[in-house]
Amino acid sequence: MERAPRISFTSLGCPKALVDSERIITRLRAEGYELARRHDVSGGIQVLKDSIKATPKDPLPYIYLSQLYSHYLKKPDLALNYAQ
């Protein structure tokens, strides 16, 4: 039997974003995805950097990227760079 595709999901937003995240996770599970126990932080960083390249004036990817650097990688100096 083939193993289900695995994803990692982190909600970095407000309570409404958390509700949206739960809905997304429920749908992904219904479609056969499995939640990973560990986050691929490097993959998340790359997705956010690609988003910044595509829409450089949108502040959200910068904010999320700074949170990843601060919370998961414990690099507050890099977090400040992206937050500014």
N, C-alpha and C positions, 0 to 999 in steps of 0.2 A: 504494500500500500504506500502510495506517495504521501510524503509529509506535507501538511498545509503550509502555505506561505506565511512567514512570520513578519510582523511589523512591531515597531516600537512607537508609542504615542505619548506625547507630553502636552498638557495644557498649561500655557504660561499666562493665560489671560484672566479676565474678571469672572465672577460667578456665572454670567450668561455664557461665556466662552466654555466654561466647564460643562454646562448643560449641552451645548453644541458638541463638545468633544465626546460626551457619553452617547449621544445619538450617532455620531460617526463610528464609534467603536462598536456599537450594537449592529449597525449596518454591515461593517466589515466582517464581524463574526458570522453574521447571517450568510455572507458571501463566501465563507470558508477560510477566512484569515484567522491566524492565531496570534495572540499578543505575546511578544517576547518579554522576558523578565528583566533584561538589561537593555539600556538605550545605546544606540549607535550614535554617539554624540558627533562624531566626525561626519556622518552622513547628514545629520540635521544641520550642521554648520554649513556644509556644501549647498544644501537646498536653500538656506537663507542667503548665502552669498550670491547664488544664482538669481534669487528673487531681487536682491539689491541691484544687481547688474541690469535686470529687466525693467525695474521701476525704481530708479535711484532716489526719487523724491518722496516715496512712501516711507513714513517713519517706522511702521510696525516691524519690518524685518530687522532693522537696526536695534530696536528695543529687544526683540526676542533673541537676537544674536548676543547682545550684551548680557542677557539673563543666562544664556547657555554658558558663556565664558565665565561668568561670576559663580553660578551655582554648581555646575557640573565639573568644570575644569579648574575652579578655584584660581582664576587669573583675573583679579579685579582691575589690573592695569589695562588689559585688553578690553575688558567690559566697559571701562570708562571711555576708551577710544570709540567704540561703536555707539555708546549712548550719547556722545556729543555729536 
